[in-house]
Amino acid sequence: MKIQTIPEKLIAQQWGSLVEIGIRQTEHPFTYEVIGTDEAGIALLEKIILNDSWENSVADFHLLYRPASVGLPGKGLQSKAGTEFVSFLTQTNLSTETNPIQGRGLAALAANLEGVLDRKDFLHRLWAASIVRSGGHYLYYQELGEGGKGLPAHLFGQDGTAAIYLLITYETTAPANYMNCGISDRQIDPQNDLVFARDASFRDKLPELQPGILLLEATRNAPSGGKRNSFADLFQLLSWEVKTGPGFSNQIQIGGELESIASAPIGPRKSDAAGEWLYEQIVPAHRFAKDPGQFLHRYPSTDTKHFPLDRPSESENPYAGVGKAIEIHLQNRDIYGNAIPDPAAAVSHTLGYSDELISIHQWNGVKCEFEFSGGLRMKVRLSLNTDIYNESDAIRKDLRFYKKVYYQLFQKDADGAAHVRVDLRSTFLGDDLHAAPGSAAVGEYLDQLRSFVAQTYHFLNRKLHNQTATPPSVELSRTFQAGNINPATVFELLTEIQLRRTRHIHPDFASEEAVQLARTPVKPFSVENFEVALRHFAAGFESTFAGLKLATGFDKKELDNFEQQKDLFVIRMGPGATPWCWPCRLCPPNCSKGT
């Protein structure tokens, strides 16, 4: 039996924003105290509120809750239709004597209002309740019709609390950064179905072939309008051969010997409606590159500490020939392989990069962190977690992976110019993380990353053969002056190592960021020991930089890993500091406290 996955395109009928809301029962019917949402929900609400166009694209608001028959949270949600309930959120003083919410609810029923009322106010007050968490915000919910009920009793635990969910659906088909779910009428089996989203505009352009492999496509006029006949079949074959030139030859290395190679004749794959024969053939272009070692940077053989001698094979470099033009000759042949005496067609193609540049955070087992050391100096340390390499299969897998990383970083032109540059950027020094690279010399960083990859390959190779080796590590440092420090009163402390291809990107992929740029965020300490490492880092930081303090917070632009580690902010204290506060756009309407 052959087991296979069956890909199926799933179109979301609507995009949505889903936020969990904690509530608590009160003594008043249909009225619930709002506890609020979590940090991820707060970040999502802020993204919605700060987007000026969100109201124009909203389709509906839904309040969802757990069905009674499911039994456990997270296994399913249901909601009443918008025409079957009325709900709103308000801030008031609630006592057992008076209930202003009840009066507003009765007024809403009398006016035949339905669904979630005052949507903009609902979002602002939900955000405020979640930030303050001091009470005073209440949710009104009542089903419409005779004997209308409140929220189901099975939702609430012994402490009187429950979780409900706000689902906002949108009419737009283009997802935005405040949308975190898709709504479809297709049934999805969570046990057997894997659902993911992708940017089709980029992925559909990515080549199906590996680097260094070309797909040769040719068309040829077929006799009799494309119809097959015995005479035409005698002359339907086509072969190709690489023409020897400045960067390529028609010889490849086989078993240590160079041999001239011409393809076996192939027939047409099919005939199209226009009466043409269509041919397709795979061409391993990198195998025909002259002296493949010329495309890889070579360090002195005496520096075996930083650049060990057991390196990936130069002949297997998939990027050999990048930047050079390969010329391929096509020859018509009969079914016996004889060349037909007519002029051979030729096609020329310059090899260029079309695959993704691998960022450091994708390097398996690598820890990357920074600190301020020795005064005005930033130091980034890369190290390898060697504990994960206890099985030969894992070692072989990463040997193959780091071989590709090696080829990407060591690639060069004949004049020695590297194809990749390395930048170390930090908001602490006022760097724009999204700006184009400057003219600063970065060769030191590239040499150090190359050394780390070479050491890692050496370590894994020796580990595979049960030999001892020193675990790889490397440091990147950047010195600066006090005047280079970011003058802002408050800013997030972000540091990145950026790898950027500087030349020979294929024109079809020149606008694709993943092909030309690989960004790796660098944390100041490991996630595993957050509290201890934070205190250590903050003490050193604040003793070095007078007037600057560190504060933790949650980056509202990123929802991943917020539970593991808070992000760091630098706050300038003392003379010259500027007062600051939350943007007023986040506050509820008619708020008079913001400035």
C-alpha positions as semicolon CSV with decimal commas, in nm:
position;residue;x (nm);y (nm);z (nm)
1;M;0,000;0,000;0,000
2;K;0,134;0,342;-0,090
3;I;0,068;0,609;0,172
4;Q;0,073;0,967;0,051
5;T;-0,048;1,312;0,147
6;I;-0,309;1,468;-0,079
7;P;-0,272;1,848;-0,098
8;E;-0,598;2,037;-0,135
9;K;-0,642;2,411;-0,174
10;L;-0,864;2,546;0,103
11;I;-1,011;2,890;0,043
12;A;-1,114;3,089;0,351
13;Q;-1,458;3,239;0,297
14;Q;-1,366;3,509;0,550
15;W;-1,072;3,619;0,758
16;G;-1,126;3,686;1,127
17;S;-0,985;3,800;1,461
18;L;-1,049;3,566;1,756
19;V;-0,998;3,691;2,113
20;E;-1,061;3,500;2,435
21;I;-1,242;3,697;2,709
22;G;-1,254;3,606;3,076
23;I;-1,579;3,692;3,256
24;R;-1,728;3,642;3,605
25;Q;-2,090;3,597;3,711
26;T;-2,266;3,870;3,908
27;E;-2,589;3,878;4,107
28;H;-2,766;4,057;3,824
29;P;-2,925;3,866;3,538
30;F;-2,760;3,893;3,196
31;T;-2,470;4,094;3,349
32;Y;-2,113;3,964;3,375
33;E;-1,798;4,129;3,506
34;V;-1,525;4,147;3,242
35;I;-1,190;4,011;3,360
36;G;-1,032;4,074;3,019
37;T;-0,814;3,897;2,767
38;D;-0,452;3,779;2,788
39;E;-0,139;3,952;2,656
40;A;-0,174;3,803;2,310
41;G;-0,536;3,923;2,301
42;I;-0,433;4,271;2,417
43;A;-0,173;4,288;2,140
44;L;-0,432;4,182;1,883
45;L;-0,686;4,439;2,007
46;E;-0,423;4,711;1,983
47;K;-0,348;4,615;1,624
48;I;-0,717;4,638;1,537
49;I;-0,776;4,969;1,713
50;L;-0,465;5,132;1,568
51;N;-0,569;5,037;1,214
52;D;-0,782;5,320;1,077
53;S;-0,964;5,106;0,822
54;W;-1,074;4,811;1,033
55;E;-1,434;4,936;1,079
56;N;-1,486;4,965;0,704
57;S;-1,399;4,599;0,647
58;V;-1,592;4,439;0,937
59;A;-1,864;4,194;0,840
60;D;-1,991;4,100;1,186
61;F;-1,917;4,049;1,556
62;H;-1,986;3,709;1,712
63;L;-1,974;3,592;2,074
64;L;-1,876;3,225;2,094
65;Y;-1,872;2,982;2,384
66;R;-1,814;2,615;2,459
67;P;-2,104;2,376;2,383
68;A;-2,240;2,177;2,675
69;S;-2,196;1,844;2,494
70;V;-1,822;1,881;2,437
71;G;-1,714;1,890;2,798
72;L;-1,361;2,031;2,759
73;P;-1,254;2,381;2,649
74;G;-1,088;2,419;2,314
75;K;-1,266;2,126;2,147
76;G;-1,534;2,332;1,980
77;L;-1,719;2,663;1,995
78;Q;-2,069;2,774;1,907
79;S;-2,263;3,100;1,894
80;K;-2,610;3,233;1,844
81;A;-2,688;3,414;1,523
82;G;-2,667;3,791;1,545
83;T;-3,045;3,811;1,523
84;E;-3,088;3,588;1,830
85;F;-2,918;3,794;2,104
86;V;-2,822;4,144;2,213
87;S;-2,496;4,231;2,387
88;F;-2,285;4,533;2,477
89;L;-1,996;4,622;2,706
90;T;-1,992;4,920;2,940
91;Q;-1,809;5,073;3,236
92;T;-2,017;5,161;3,540
93;N;-2,055;5,132;3,917
94;L;-2,266;4,824;3,981
95;S;-2,437;4,762;4,314
96;T;-2,720;4,547;4,443
97;E;-2,948;4,850;4,469
98;T;-2,920;4,985;4,116
99;N;-2,830;4,829;3,785
100;P;-2,791;5,084;3,506
101;I;-2,685;4,805;3,269
102;Q;-3,023;4,639;3,311
103;G;-3,196;4,958;3,209
104;R;-2,988;4,990;2,896
105;G;-3,057;4,627;2,813
106;L;-3,432;4,680;2,842
107;A;-3,403;4,988;2,619
108;A;-3,214;4,786;2,360
109;L;-3,483;4,517;2,362
110;A;-3,756;4,778;2,329
111;A;-3,580;4,928;2,028
112;N;-3,549;4,583;1,865
113;L;-3,169;4,607;1,860
114;E;-2,974;4,287;1,806
115;G;-2,621;4,147;1,797
116;V;-2,316;4,319;1,948
117;L;-2,391;4,688;1,990
118;D;-2,149;4,980;1,966
119;R;-1,868;4,772;1,816
120;K;-1,597;5,039;1,833
121;D;-1,679;5,116;2,196
122;F;-1,690;4,740;2,268
123;L;-1,332;4,693;2,147
124;H;-1,192;4,998;2,325
125;R;-1,350;4,903;2,657
126;L;-1,244;4,540;2,625
127;W;-0,887;4,660;2,573
128;A;-0,910;4,898;2,872
129;A;-1,057;4,626;3,097
130;S;-0,776;4,391;3,001
131;I;-0,506;4,652;3,069
132;V;-0,641;4,785;3,401
133;R;-0,790;4,462;3,543
134;S;-0,939;4,653;3,838
135;G;-1,307;4,580;3,770
136;G;-1,579;4,820;3,666
137;H;-1,633;4,681;3,314
138;Y;-1,940;4,468;3,252
139;L;-2,081;4,262;2,966
140;Y;-2,455;4,244;2,903
141;Y;-2,577;3,937;2,712
142;Q;-2,937;3,824;2,662
143;E;-3,099;3,596;2,409
144;L;-3,389;3,749;2,220
145;G;-3,741;3,613;2,222
146;E;-3,979;3,516;2,496
147;G;-3,801;3,402;2,811
148;G;-3,462;3,513;2,679
149;K;-3,170;3,363;2,868
150;G;-2,820;3,475;2,951
151;L;-2,503;3,281;2,885
152;P;-2,533;2,903;2,950
153;A;-2,469;2,799;3,310
154;H;-2,235;2,513;3,210
155;L;-1,968;2,767;3,106
156;F;-1,898;2,877;3,462
157;G;-1,678;2,696;3,709
158;Q;-1,711;2,683;4,084
159;D;-1,541;3,021;4,115
160;G;-1,800;3,176;3,885
161;T;-1,557;3,248;3,601
162;A;-1,582;3,145;3,237
163;A;-1,416;3,201;2,901
164;I;-1,606;3,327;2,598
165;Y;-1,469;3,436;2,264
166;L;-1,512;3,743;2,046
167;L;-1,491;3,661;1,676
168;I;-1,472;3,952;1,433
169;T;-1,522;3,859;1,069
170;Y;-1,417;4,078;0,777
171;E;-1,546;4,128;0,426
172;T;-1,202;4,181;0,274
173;T;-1,024;3,888;0,110
174;A;-0,678;4,027;0,190
175;P;-0,550;3,925;0,536
176;A;-0,414;4,196;0,767
177;N;-0,180;4,175;1,066
178;Y;-0,474;4,186;1,309
179;M;-0,639;3,877;1,162
180;N;-0,544;3,547;1,326
181;C;-0,792;3,295;1,181
182;G;-0,977;3,198;0,867
183;I;-1,340;3,093;0,844
184;S;-1,440;2,823;0,598
185;D;-1,748;2,609;0,540
186;R;-1,524;2,307;0,479
187;Q;-1,499;2,047;0,754
188;I;-1,144;1,998;0,884
189;D;-1,027;1,692;1,074
190;P;-0,766;1,813;1,330
191;Q;-0,632;1,460;1,374
192;N;-0,546;1,403;1,009
193;D;-0,547;1,742;0,834
194;L;-0,260;1,991;0,835
195;V;-0,374;2,344;0,754
196;F;-0,129;2,623;0,673
197;A;-0,129;2,959;0,497
198;R;0,132;3,083;0,255
199;D;0,208;3,389;0,044
200;A;0,112;3,260;-0,299
201;S;0,266;3,558;-0,479
202;F;0,610;3,442;-0,360
203;R;0,582;3,066;-0,332
204;D;0,434;3,025;-0,678
205;K;0,746;3,191;-0,818
206;L;0,994;2,972;-0,636
207;P;1,167;2,723;-0,863
208;E;1,066;2,362;-0,834
209;L;1,428;2,256;-0,892
210;Q;1,727;2,269;-0,660
211;P;2,003;2,532;-0,698
212;G;2,231;2,460;-0,991
213;I;1,966;2,258;-1,176
214;L;1,804;2,398;-1,491
215;L;1,486;2,288;-1,660
216;L;1,545;2,306;-2,034
217;E;1,224;2,358;-2,229
218;A;1,213;2,356;-2,608
219;T;0,940;2,365;-2,872
220;R;0,965;2,242;-3,229
221;N;0,725;2,261;-3,517
222;A;0,572;1,920;-3,573
223;P;0,477;1,792;-3,918
224;S;0,109;1,760;-4,013
225;G;-0,008;2,000;-3,743
226;G;0,130;1,796;-3,458
227;K;-0,017;1,463;-3,567
228;R;0,205;1,163;-3,528
229;N;0,298;0,959;-3,835
230;S;0,563;0,703;-3,905
231;F;0,783;0,935;-4,113
232;A;0,776;1,218;-3,860
233;D;0,851;0,977;-3,579
234;L;1,185;0,899;-3,743
235;F;1,310;1,255;-3,675
236;Q;1,145;1,353;-3,348
237;L;1,442;1,318;-3,114
238;L;1,640;1,603;-2,961
239;S;1,968;1,610;-2,766
240;W;2,162;1,881;-2,583
241;E;2,526;1,947;-2,510
242;V;2,704;2,217;-2,308
243;K;2,939;2,430;-2,517
244;T;3,281;2,491;-2,365
245;G;3,324;2,857;-2,271
246;P;3,471;3,090;-2,004
247;G;3,278;2,939;-1,712
248;F;3,162;2,597;-1,831
249;S;3,281;2,300;-2,031
250;N;3,117;1,991;-2,177
251;Q;3,309;1,773;-1,934
252;I;3,213;1,668;-1,584
253;Q;3,402;1,475;-1,322
254;I;3,301;1,111;-1,294
255;G;3,495;0,886;-1,060
256;G;3,783;1,132;-1,047
257;E;3,808;1,158;-1,427
258;L;3,677;1,427;-1,662
259;E;3,446;1,293;-1,929
260;S;3,270;1,466;-2,218
261;I;2,897;1,445;-2,177
262;A;2,614;1,481;-2,425
263;S;2,260;1,399;-2,333
264;A;2,082;1,093;-2,460
265;P;1,827;1,185;-2,730
266;I;1,479;1,249;-2,594
267;G;1,140;1,255;-2,761
268;P;0,868;1,516;-2,724
269;R;0,675;1,508;-2,400
270;K;0,355;1,605;-2,575
271;S;0,207;1,805;-2,862
272;D;0,017;2,125;-2,791
273;A;-0,287;2,272;-2,966
274;A;-0,069;2,491;-3,186
275;G;0,090;2,187;-3,344
276;E;0,425;2,205;-3,166
277;W;0,625;1,932;-3,003
278;L;0,723;2,015;-2,643
279;Y;1,050;1,892;-2,494
280;E;1,168;1,904;-2,132
281;Q;1,504;1,801;-1,994
282;I;1,686;1,846;-1,661
283;V;2,036;1,999;-1,693
284;P;2,269;1,978;-1,388
285;A;2,443;2,303;-1,483
286;H;2,668;2,321;-1,174
287;R;2,830;1,989;-1,268
288;F;2,967;2,148;-1,590
289;A;3,128;2,448;-1,417
290;K;3,500;2,481;-1,484
291;D;3,712;2,434;-1,171
292;P;3,424;2,443;-0,921
293;G;3,674;2,533;-0,650
294;Q;3,718;2,879;-0,802
295;F;3,369;2,969;-0,680
296;L;3,447;2,896;-0,313
297;H;3,665;3,108;-0,088
298;R;3,975;2,923;0,028
299;Y;4,142;3,011;0,357
300;P;4,507;2,930;0,439
301;S;4,552;2,560;0,503
302;T;4,762;2,647;0,808
303;D;4,465;2,797;0,996
304;T;4,304;2,467;1,080
305;K;4,169;2,594;1,412
306;H;3,925;2,832;1,246
307;F;3,898;2,659;0,908
308;P;3,949;2,281;0,941
309;L;4,058;2,085;0,637
310;D;3,765;1,841;0,625
311;R;3,539;2,070;0,425
312;P;3,248;1,998;0,191
313;S;3,351;1,880;-0,154
314;E;3,405;2,158;-0,408
315;S;3,266;1,937;-0,686
316;E;2,929;1,913;-0,509
317;N;2,881;2,289;-0,482
318;P;2,531;2,355;-0,626
319;Y;2,616;2,723;-0,677
320;A;2,922;2,655;-0,894
321;G;2,890;2,872;-1,202
322;V;2,660;3,135;-1,046
323;G;2,716;3,462;-1,228
324;K;2,846;3,285;-1,539
325;A;2,660;3,218;-1,863
326;I;2,612;2,859;-1,972
327;E;2,551;2,791;-2,343
328;I;2,358;2,479;-2,441
329;H;2,339;2,349;-2,797
330;L;2,034;2,156;-2,917
331;Q;2,062;1,900;-3,195
332;N;1,784;1,728;-3,393
333;R;1,836;1,353;-3,425
334;D;1,668;1,054;-3,582
335;I;1,552;0,751;-3,389
336;Y;1,894;0,589;-3,435
337;G;2,067;0,884;-3,268
338;N;2,219;1,025;-3,587
339;A;2,245;1,404;-3,601
340;I;2,036;1,565;-3,871
341;P;2,252;1,796;-4,084
342;D;2,078;2,122;-4,004
343;P;2,199;2,420;-3,798
344;A;2,190;2,340;-3,425
345;A;1,990;2,574;-3,205
346;A;2,157;2,729;-2,899
347;V;2,033;2,881;-2,577
348;S;2,233;3,084;-2,324
349;H;2,143;3,132;-1,959
350;T;2,324;3,316;-1,679
351;L;2,299;3,127;-1,352
352;G;2,161;3,332;-1,064
353;Y;2,030;3,281;-0,713
354;S;1,664;3,190;-0,681
355;D;1,656;2,996;-0,352
356;E;1,610;3,128;0,000
357;L;1,911;3,248;0,194
358;I;1,929;3,047;0,518
359;S;1,917;3,267;0,829
360;I;2,114;3,188;1,143
361;H;1,804;3,114;1,349
362;Q;1,741;2,823;1,109
363;W;2,083;2,674;1,187
364;N;2,001;2,369;1,396
365;G;2,142;2,364;1,748
366;V;2,282;2,719;1,736
367;K;2,237;2,961;2,026
368;C;2,283;3,327;1,934
369;E;2,285;3,598;2,205
370;F;2,445;3,936;2,274
371;E;2,575;4,144;2,562
372;F;2,756;4,470;2,625
373;S;3,111;4,394;2,723
374;G;3,405;4,611;2,823
375;G;3,222;4,942;2,805
376;L;3,121;5,069;2,462
377;R;3,128;4,734;2,286
378;M;2,850;4,500;2,178
379;K;2,940;4,133;2,159
380;V;2,738;3,859;1,987
381;R;2,817;3,499;2,072
382;L;2,729;3,196;1,858
383;S;2,760;2,849;2,007
384;L;2,641;2,498;1,919
385;N;2,432;2,279;2,146
386;T;2,625;1,954;2,111
387;D;2,390;1,757;2,338
388;I;2,144;1,701;2,053
389;Y;2,390;1,492;1,853
390;N;2,366;1,148;2,008
391;E;2,233;0,958;1,706
392;S;2,405;0,910;1,373
393;D;2,092;0,987;1,173
394;A;2,065;1,333;1,333
395;I;2,434;1,397;1,267
396;R;2,409;1,294;0,900
397;K;2,102;1,512;0,853
398;D;2,276;1,821;0,991
399;L;2,594;1,746;0,797
400;R;2,388;1,776;0,479
401;F;2,223;2,093;0,609
402;Y;2,546;2,267;0,710
403;K;2,700;2,168;0,379
404;K;2,441;2,387;0,204
405;V;2,500;2,671;0,451
406;Y;2,874;2,637;0,380
407;Y;2,820;2,668;0,006
408;Q;2,600;2,976;0,051
409;L;2,847;3,165;0,273
410;F;3,171;3,068;0,097
411;Q;3,054;3,156;-0,257
412;K;3,270;3,415;-0,436
413;D;3,360;3,555;-0,776
414;A;3,691;3,502;-0,953
415;D;3,818;3,834;-0,815
416;G;3,751;3,715;-0,459
417;A;3,440;3,928;-0,404
418;A;3,198;3,751;-0,171
419;H;2,835;3,701;-0,270
420;V;2,709;3,753;0,088
421;R;2,766;4,035;0,334
422;V;2,697;4,031;0,707
423;D;2,557;4,324;0,908
424;L;2,520;4,351;1,284
425;R;2,249;4,605;1,360
426;S;2,086;4,725;1,680
427;T;1,824;4,984;1,771
428;F;2,047;5,068;2,069
429;L;2,282;5,234;1,821
430;G;2,000;5,397;1,628
431;D;2,020;5,151;1,338
432;D;1,722;5,115;1,106
433;L;1,677;4,738;1,087
434;H;1,493;4,770;0,755
435;A;1,731;5,008;0,578
436;A;1,945;4,911;0,283
437;P;2,305;4,816;0,371
438;G;2,561;5,093;0,394
439;S;2,921;5,094;0,282
440;A;3,071;4,988;0,617
441;A;3,327;4,711;0,604
442;V;3,174;4,384;0,712
443;G;3,440;4,134;0,608
444;E;3,524;4,053;0,969
445;Y;3,172;3,930;1,039
446;L;3,161;3,718;0,724
447;D;3,495;3,557;0,808
448;Q;3,372;3,474;1,156
449;L;3,045;3,320;1,037
450;R;3,233;3,119;0,777
451;S;3,465;2,997;1,050
452;F;3,170;2,892;1,269
453;V;3,010;2,694;0,986
454;A;3,342;2,529;0,894
455;Q;3,400;2,435;1,259
456;T;3,045;2,299;1,288
457;Y;3,089;2,082;0,978
458;H;3,422;1,958;1,116
459;F;3,267;1,883;1,457
460;L;2,976;1,686;1,307
461;N;3,204;1,495;1,072
462;R;3,428;1,384;1,358
463;K;3,127;1,310;1,579
464;L;2,988;1,083;1,309
465;H;3,311;0,881;1,318
466;N;3,320;0,873;1,701
467;Q;3,614;1,112;1,717
468;T;3,657;1,398;1,962
469;A;3,632;1,759;1,846
470;T;3,607;2,100;2,008
471;P;3,250;2,239;2,004
472;P;3,235;2,540;1,770
473;S;3,186;2,893;1,897
474;V;3,254;3,241;1,764
475;E;3,210;3,603;1,872
476;L;3,114;3,908;1,669
477;S;3,187;4,244;1,830
478;R;3,099;4,602;1,743
479;T;3,255;4,902;1,916
480;F;3,081;5,240;1,928
481;Q;3,095;5,587;2,077
482;A;2,857;5,730;2,338
483;G;2,721;5,966;2,073
484;N;2,602;5,667;1,868
485;I;2,349;5,557;2,131
486;N;1,984;5,597;2,031
487;P;1,863;5,936;2,169
488;A;1,495;5,830;2,190
489;T;1,327;5,841;2,530
490;V;1,177;5,493;2,490
491;F;1,268;5,232;2,231
492;E;1,262;4,856;2,200
493;L;1,603;4,693;2,229
494;L;1,635;4,492;1,908
495;T;1,951;4,343;1,762
496;E;1,982;4,151;1,436
497;I;2,242;3,969;1,232
498;Q;2,153;4,019;0,868
499;L;2,285;3,808;0,583
500;R;2,240;3,970;0,244
501;R;2,321;3,849;-0,105
502;T;2,493;4,134;-0,286
503;R;2,517;4,001;-0,641
504;H;2,399;3,747;-0,898
505;I;2,034;3,722;-0,786
506;H;1,825;3,599;-1,077
507;P;1,623;3,890;-1,221
508;D;1,296;3,704;-1,170
509;F;1,365;3,696;-0,794
510;A;1,528;4,036;-0,745
511;S;1,226;4,166;-0,550
512;E;1,188;3,860;-0,324
513;E;1,326;3,941;0,020
514;A;1,375;3,579;0,123
515;V;1,613;3,526;-0,171
516;Q;1,833;3,826;-0,095
517;L;1,800;3,879;0,282
518;A;1,803;3,653;0,591
519;R;1,738;3,828;0,923
520;T;1,810;3,672;1,263
521;P;1,689;3,844;1,583
522;V;1,948;3,818;1,859
523;K;1,832;3,802;2,221
524;P;2,046;3,936;2,507
525;F;2,013;3,610;2,700
526;S;1,867;3,264;2,674
527;V;1,495;3,205;2,714
528;E;1,544;2,912;2,951
529;N;1,678;3,127;3,238
530;F;1,487;3,446;3,167
531;E;1,452;3,597;3,516
532;V;1,806;3,521;3,632
533;A;1,963;3,625;3,303
534;L;1,752;3,942;3,289
535;R;1,870;4,059;3,630
536;H;2,231;3,988;3,538
537;F;2,202;4,163;3,202
538;A;2,014;4,464;3,344
539;A;2,266;4,513;3,625
540;G;2,557;4,521;3,381
541;F;2,369;4,737;3,133
542;E;2,253;5,003;3,382
543;S;2,594;5,027;3,550
544;T;2,757;5,083;3,211
545;F;2,508;5,331;3,065
546;A;2,414;5,596;3,321
547;G;2,062;5,735;3,285
548;L;1,934;5,434;3,089
549;K;1,705;5,173;3,239
550;L;1,567;4,845;3,107
551;A;1,200;4,748;3,118
552;T;1,023;4,434;3,000
553;G;0,715;4,442;2,784
554;F;0,529;4,252;2,518
555;D;0,587;4,339;2,155
556;K;0,236;4,396;2,025
557;K;0,358;4,339;1,669
558;E;0,455;3,980;1,740
559;L;0,229;3,718;1,894
560;D;0,476;3,428;1,898
561;N;0,654;3,309;2,211
562;F;0,517;3,584;2,433
563;E;0,483;3,337;2,719
564;Q;0,848;3,234;2,707
565;Q;1,017;3,572;2,701
566;K;0,914;3,936;2,724
567;D;1,087;4,186;2,499
568;L;1,319;4,453;2,635
569;F;1,277;4,829;2,616
570;V;1,531;5,100;2,695
571;I;1,397;5,400;2,889
572;R;1,596;5,722;2,923
573;M;1,560;5,857;3,278
574;G;1,666;6,181;3,445
575;P;1,735;6,526;3,292
576;G;1,648;6,556;2,925
577;A;1,399;6,270;2,929
578;T;1,062;6,335;2,762
579;P;0,733;6,233;2,931
580;W;0,543;5,967;2,740
581;C;0,219;5,768;2,759
582;W;0,006;5,521;2,564
583;P;-0,132;5,658;2,236
584;C;-0,478;5,806;2,295
585;R;-0,616;5,605;2,002
586;L;-0,606;5,300;2,226
587;C;-0,819;5,462;2,495
588;P;-1,199;5,432;2,494
589;P;-1,386;5,708;2,306
590;N;-1,422;6,041;2,492
591;C;-1,129;5,954;2,722
592;S;-0,994;6,271;2,889
593;K;-0,696;6,116;3,068
594;G;-0,459;6,082;2,773
595;T;-0,225;6,359;2,664
